[in-house]
């Protein structure tokens, strides 16, 4: 479904005075010369090493099969990047290769998704999803030239844009919607506001002030915004979207009461920035962001909820040429073309390193383990240790994002199913939903589907977890407990939605209802969903296998084999393959029939053939 953006019909919010106005809000921080970092005695700052890597031999050297094509992307498997020859490499934090996987085409970029999934764009028009283990799962032709990297949504969907369009795809590659958005500013990525709506910046300005619009997660145009200055960089955080302006001001906009508005502003007189700042989110806490601007660059730690400046430092970096910025177990790591520096939560330097100019390498990453790794143009990855050891008990700050619903866009006012009102999801509506999930391009209709389906599945989960007294005739749970066929239909629809948010509920209910009429449908739903970020669905399948009697249950046991295969293939991590082999190996125990034995062996062979 294509939606022509009705700009005239949009509610225009002229936010010159309201959104990031020049006067700071009451809860803004004082000017930096009164900030905690300025008042702190700099004599208390710990000493730190300054290293010259250009005069040091690397700790590790690995010869690649070509030059790196993309920047390194992190997931739980390590640091991944693509090289010439259509090969995807994964390295650990010390620069050791973990695995390689062949790709069918040369990627233009890589970007992270939920649960360690990766997205790539190749030949400008093809979107590809890659498992956490490096296997290509699907490809989709967008029909337009994709600009920038794909942006992962919060429930498993992914957004791409280019050629005046924004499009959304599901976990299995079906396009959910496509909307025309002309005049996009492709220098600023699509961003997600705190309620889940998208913020898309435009090239059009009004009096030199940036314009943007918001879209719902279902592609529906919502608001048109005009800011109080020229936005040059922006980043999503839990509180909304952080903004960096050309004049050195910073701020945050978010959604309050269904409208996008200003939360706080720090003008250039407070930041002491004279130009735009680079932004790093989730620095030491979910409510701290770093802003870096100038040369030598000024570093500010800012509370994203209040705008208060919590700490500051003067660095030796050039903010306009930053090549790397990430939070590690060591601290906030920043790097430009020839210098890398690491800062503590108090903005004290931990280490500094100088190295050969970036003309000799294409990309780099700085790891928790205290290494800097450079992907050289000479097809060599060189890793240097810059910190000898981490503090005892220090853990990585890296956390993969969990899937969550777009709660602000899902109504909970739906009437549930009952003997009086019948099913909330009628047979005709179920058929419409199933056809839309399969064909795609259903756009705003998804809003109603998800609200209804989410509420109904929550009711089923509550019913099967309720006490015996709550299960009596006339109770809210009674209808679901006495109509298993309807519950089975709900989970079939949920597993066809190509969303990640239903997976945890499927796993919990499978354990809770093992041996009930829902077991087979839940096993099939687990396999069709396939997304299993934390391994809970594989755990539930093993539980179901161990609590399923052999007599007359061959169909359920074989469905467990199928679901195990689908999850292992989709997630692809060694730990998942190990558990999948354990589940299939359990099916070879003597209490199961020869038919189950043979099916489990064939499924093991299928896993081997996948070369996971």
N, C-alpha and C positions, 0 to 999 in steps of 0.2 A: 504494500500500500504506500503510495507516495503522497505526501502532504505538502501542498504549496503554502509556504509561510505567509500568513495573512498579517503583514506588518501593520496595515491600517487598523485591523481589529484588535491589535495587541494593546494592553494597558501600558502606556508609556509612563515610566517612573523617572522623572528628572531629578536626579539625586545630587545636584550640585551642592545644595545645602544640607541634604539628609545623608547621602552616602559618602563617607570619607570626607566630610567637610573640613575646612582648613582649621577650625578651632577644635582642639582636643576635647574628648569627652571627660566627664568628671572623674572617671576612674582611670584616666591615663597616667602614665608614669611621669615623674619629674624629668627635667632635662638630664642628659647623661652625666653632667658634672656633679649631680646629686645622687647618682645611682649607687647601688651597693658596691659595684666593682670599683668605682672611683674612691669610695670611702674606705675600702679594704686596703690595709697596708701592703703595698707591693713587695715589701721585704719578706712577707710570708710566702711569696710564690716559690714553689720548689724549683731547684735547678733542673736543667734538661739538656740532653745531648743534641748537638748539631752535627749531622753526618754529611760527608761528601761521597755520594754513591758513585760519582763518575770516576773516583779514584779507588773504588772498592770492587773486588770480584763478587759476582752474584752468589748467593747461597745455593740457588737451584737454577739450572738451565735446561729447558726442554725445546727440542727442535720440532717445529710445527710443519704441516704440509702446505703452508701458504701464509699470507699476511692476514691479520685480523680484519674482518669487514665491519664488525659491530662493536659497540661498547659492551663491557662486561655487565651481565645481569645476574643478580643473586637470587638463589632459592635455597632450600634446605640441602640440596645436593652439592652446593658450592657456588662457583662463579662460572657462568656460561657465556660463550661468545662464538660467533660463526667465523670461519676462515675461508679463504679461497679454496676451491675444490669442493664446495658445498658440503662442508663438514662442520658439525656442532661439537665443540669441546667443552668439557666440564673439568674445572680444577678445584682442588681444595685450597684452604687458606695459606698453605705453605708453598703453593705453586706446583704441586704434584698433580699430574693428570689423573682424573677419576674414571672418565669414560669418554668415548667419542661415538657419534652417530652420524651416518650419512643423511643428507637432506636431498630432496628431489630438485630443488632449485636454490639459487643464491639469494639469501635474504637481504633486504635493504636495511632492516633493523630488527631488534628483539625488544620485547617488553614483558614484564611480569604479569601474571594473572593470579587468581585464587589458588591456594593449595599447591603452589609450585609450578602451575601450568605456565607455559610460555606462549606468546603470540609473536608471529613474524609476518612481515609483508614482503612479497617478492614480485618482481616485474611490475611494481607499482600498483597492480590491480588485483593481486591474489592475497587473501588473508589465510594464514595457516595457524593452527593450534598444535602445540608440541607438548607431549607429556613431560612430567618432571624428570623422567628418565631419558628424554631426548628423542622419543619416537614421534613422528608426524602422525597426528590423529585424524585431521581432516583439512581440506582446503575449500575455500569459497571464493568465487570470482565476484568482486564487488561491482563491476560495471563502470567504475570511475577510477581515476588516479588517486590513490590514498596518499595524503600528506601527513607527515609526522607518524608517531608510533601509535598503535592501538592503545586504548584506555580501558582497563578492566573495571566493570561495574561491581556492585557489592553483592550480587546474588548469582554470579556466574556469567552474566551477559558481558559483552565487550562492544565498545564503540569505536568506529573509524570515521574519518571525514576526509573530504577533498572534493574538488570540482563543484563547489557549491552545495554539497550534500553532507548529511550526517546519517550514518546507518548503524544498526544494532544487530548483533548475532548472538545466538544461544550456544550452549556448551557443546552441541553436536553440529554446529555450523549452519543452522537454518537462520535465514534473515528474519528478524522479528519486525523490523520497520525501517523505513528510509524516509527522511524529511529533507526538503530543499531549504538550505540556509545560505543565501547568497552573501558574498563579501566577507568571508571569514578571515580573521587574522591568524594565519597559520604559524606565526612566531610564538603564539601562546597556546598550549594544548587545551583540549577540552577538559574541564574541571568539574568536580562533583561538590555541590554545596552540602551543608550539614543534613538536610532532609532527603538528599539523594537526587534532586533535580540537577540538570547539567547547566553549566555556565559556558557560553560560547562567545568569545570576543570577536568583534568585527573590525574591519579596516576603516570603516566609516567613523569619523569623529564629528563632534559638535563643538565648535569653538576651541578646537585643540584638545578636547576631552574625549576619552575612550567611550565607545558604545559596546554593549553586549546584549545578549538575550539569553533567556533560560528556556530549557525544554524539560518536560517531564521524562522520567525513565522510559516512557512509552512513546516518545517522539512528539508529544503535543506541545506546541509553542505556548509559553506562559507569560513572560514579562519581557519588556525591552527596557534596558537600563542605560543611563548616561552618568558617567562618573565625574568626579570633580577635578580630574587631572588625566594625564596620559599614562596608562598602565603599560609597563614594559615587561613585567614578569609576575606570575601568579602561581600559587600552589595550594592544593587542597589539604586541609587538616580536619581534625574531629570537630572543631568549632565553626568551620566554614571555609572560605577561600581567603588566603593571605594575598595581599597586593603590594607590589613595589612600583612606585611611580618614577617618572623620568627626573623629577626635581629632588629625589631623595626621600620623599615621604613614604611611609608604610602604613598599612591598615588591614582591617579584616572586615569582610562583608559576610553576612549569613542570613538565613531565613528565620524570621520571627513572625508568628501569626499568619503564616502563608505568604508573606511578602519578603523580598530580598531588601535588606537595609544595612546601614552601617552599624558595626559593633564598637569599633574604636579607631582612632587615628593618631599617628605620631608624625608630626610635620618634620621637615628637614632641620628645623631649629632644635628639635628634640633628638633626632637620630644623628645629627651632624654629618649626614650624607649629602653629597652634592650631585649624585646621579643615582640611577637605579641600583637595586641590590639583588644579589642572588639569594635564594631562599632554600633552607633545609628544614623539613618538618620532623616532628617526633625526636627531638634532640634531648636525650636523657629522660624525658617524660613525654606523655602524649600531649601535654599542654605547653611545651616549650618549642620554639622555632628559632633558628639562627638566620640572621640577615647579614650579608657580607657585601661591602661596597667600597670602591676606591682603590688607589694604588699609592702607597701601601694600604692594604685593605683594612677597614674597620669592621670588627666582628661584634654583633650584638646578639644576646640571648633575650628573647621576648616571650612573655606569657601570652599565649594565643587567646585566652579568655578575656583578659583585662587590658592587654597592650602594655603592661608594665615592663620596663627594661630591667632585667634581672642581673645581667653581667655584661661586661664588654672587654674588648682587647684590641690592641693594634697589632696587626700581623705583618709579615713580610711578603704577602701575596699580591697578585694583581687580580682583583675580582672580575674584571672584564674578560679575562682569559682563563677562568677556572676550567680545569679538565676533569676534576673529580670532586665530589662532595658526598660524604656518607657518614653515618654514625657507626662506630665499631666498638668492640669491647674495650679498646684502648681509650677512645674518646672520639670527638668530632674530627674527622680526617678531611682535610682540604688540600687540593693540589692545583697548581697552574702548570705552565709549560716547562718550568725548570725547578720548582720548589714545592715540597709537600710539608704540611705542618699538622700537628694534632693537638687538640685543646680539651681540657678537662671541663667538668660541669660548672666550674667557677671561672672559666675562660682563661685559665693558666695554660701556657704551652707545656706539652708533655715531651715532644721531640720535634725536631726540624730536620729536613733532609734536602740536599741539593743533588741534582742529577743532570744528565745530558739533556739538551734541548729537545722538545717534543718533535722536532723534525726527524728524529731517529726511530720513533715508535708511533703506533696508531692509537692505542688505548691502554688503560691501566686499571688496576684495582688495588685497594688497600684493605687488608684483612684483619679479622679479630686477633689472629695469631701473631701479629706484629710484623707482617711482610708487606712490601710494595712489589707488585708484579707488573712488568711492562711487556706488552705485546709488540715486539720490534718489527720494523719493516724488513728485517733480514730473516723473517720467518722463525724467530727465536723468542721464547718467553723467558725473561730473566727476572728472578725473584730475589729481593734483598731483605734481610732481616733488619728492621729499624728499632725494634724493642725486644729485649732479651726474654722477658717473661711477663706474664700478666699477674695481677694480684690474686691471691688464693681465693677460690670460690667465685671469681669473676666470670660471668656468663655473657654470651653473646646477646646484644640488644635486638638482634634480628628476629622478627616474628612474622610468619606468613599471615596474611589477612584471612580472617574467618568470614564465611559467607553469612550475610544477614539479609533480612527482608527489607524492602522499601516500605517501612511501617507507615510513614507519613502519607503514602499513596494507597494504603489498603484499609478499607473501612471495616470496622468490627461490629457494625450495626445490623449485619445480615441475620435474618431469622434462621435458626438451625432446623434440621429435619426433625419431624415428629409424626406420630400417628394422625394428628389432627391436620397438620399442614402438608404432610407428605415430604418428599425429598427436596432439599434445597437445590440440588443439581438434578434437573429433570433429565430424562433420557435424550430428549431433543437437544438440550443444552450441552450434555456430555458429548454427543455426536459432533456438535458445532465446535466445541473446544478441541476435541481430538483431531478434527480436520484442520483447524487453524494451526495447532502445534506442528502438524506434519507439513503443511504447505507454506507456512510463514506469512509475513507481511500482514499481520493482523493488527499492528499498531495499538491504538488506544483501547481496543476491545480487551486487551490483556489486563487492563486495570480492573475491570469487573471480574474477569476470570480468576485472577490471583486473590482478590479480596474474598471471593466466595470459597475457593478451594482451600485457602489457608485456614479460614474459619472452620470449615467442615472437618479438615484433617485434625485440627486442634481439638475439636469436639470428640472425634473418634479416639484420640490418644487419651483424653480425659476419661472417656467412658470405660476404656479397658484398664485404666489405672484407678478407678473408683472403688469404694468399699461396697460390700454386698448390700448394705442398706440403700445405697444410691442406685442400685441396679434394679429396683422394683418397678413394676408396671407404672407408667405415668411419670417416671423420673426423666430428667433431661437426657440421661445416658441410655435409657432403655431402648430407644429406637435403633441406635447404632449397634447395640449388642445383639439385637434380634434380627438385624438385616445385614448379614455379612456380605451378601452379594453387592449391596450398595457400597459398603466400605471398600471392597475389592476394586470396584469401579473408580473410586476416588484415588486410590493409590496408583492405579494404572494411568490416570490422567496426570497425577503429580510427576510420575516418572517419565512421562512424555513431554514435560514442559521445558526440558533442556535447561533447568535451573539447579543450582547447588543447594538451595536452602531446605529442600525436603529431605535430603539425605540423612541428617542426624535423627529426625523423627522416625524415618523408616527403620533405622538400626535399632532404636530404643523399643519400638513397637514389636519388631521381630523377636526380640528377646522376651518381651513381656507376654506375647501371645503364642509362643512356640507350641505347636501341637494343636492349635485352633484352626478353624476354617480359613483364617486370614494368612496362615503361614506361607502357602504356595504363592499367593498373590504378592506378599511382601518380599519374598525371595526374588521373584521376577522383577519387581519394582527396583530392588537393589541393583540387579544386573543392568537394567535399562538405564537407571540414573548413572551408574558407573563412577561418578565423582565421590571420592572418599578421602577427604583431606587428612583425617587423623587415624584412619584405619578402623573406625568403629563399625563400619558395615562388614568388613572382613571378620572382625571379632564376632559380630552377630551371626554371620553365616557359619562360623565354626561352632558356635553355641547351638545353632539350629541343627547342624549335622550330628552333634553329640547327643541331642535330645530328640532325635527323630528315630522311631523304631524302624527296623528293617522291613517288617511285615506290611506289605501294601503301600510302601512309601517310596518306591523307586522313582516316581515322577518328581517328588519334592527333592530327593537327593540328587537327581540329575540336574534339576533346576539350580541347586546349590553349586554344582560344578560349573554350569554356564555363567552364573552370576560371579563366581570367583574369577573365572577367565576374563570377563568383561572389565571387572574392577582392576585386576592386575595389568591388563593391557592399557587401560586408560590412565592409570596413575604411574605405572612403570618403575617405581623405586625398588631398589634391592630388598628393602624390608618387606614391601608388599609382596614381591615375588616369593620370598621365603615363607611368608604366612600362607600365601596361596598354595604353594607346594605342600604345606603341612595340611591344609584342608583337603586337598585332593588325595594326599597320601592316606589320610584317615579313612577315605572312602574305600580303601583297599583292605580294610580290616575284615576278618572272616565273617562277622555278623551280617555283612551286606551281601546282596545277591551278586551272581556273576555278571548280570546285566549292569549293575552299578559299577562293579570292578572295571569292566571293559570301557564304560563311558568315562570313568575317572582317568584311566590310562590314555584314552584318546584326547581328553582335555589337557593332560600334562604334555602330550606331544604338540598340541596346538600352542601352548605357552612357549615351548622350546622353539617352534617354528617362527614365532614372533621375534625371536632374538632380543628379548628384553634384558 
